[in-house]
Amino acid sequence: MSSRRGLYARLNYLTRSAAGGQAMADAGIAVTRGTLHRWLQHKQTPRQPRPY
């Protein structure tokens, strides 16, 4: 993610519709409601995925 604004724009898109939620699930993004809330409130940021 190149900018903080880009992250939050994408989170808003992904969390406003069932299709966005399905896209996150398809990408393997499993997040609790509390974590998602903190992301949207700018209190926490997602960390980089672990390499496998």
Sequence and secondary structure as in RCSB ss.txt:
>XXXX:A:sequence
MSSRRGLYARLNYLTRSAAGGQAMADAGIAVTRGTLHRWLQHKQTPRQPRPY
>XXXX:A:secstr
   HHHHHHHHHHHHSSHHHHHHHHHTT    HHHHHHHHTTS         
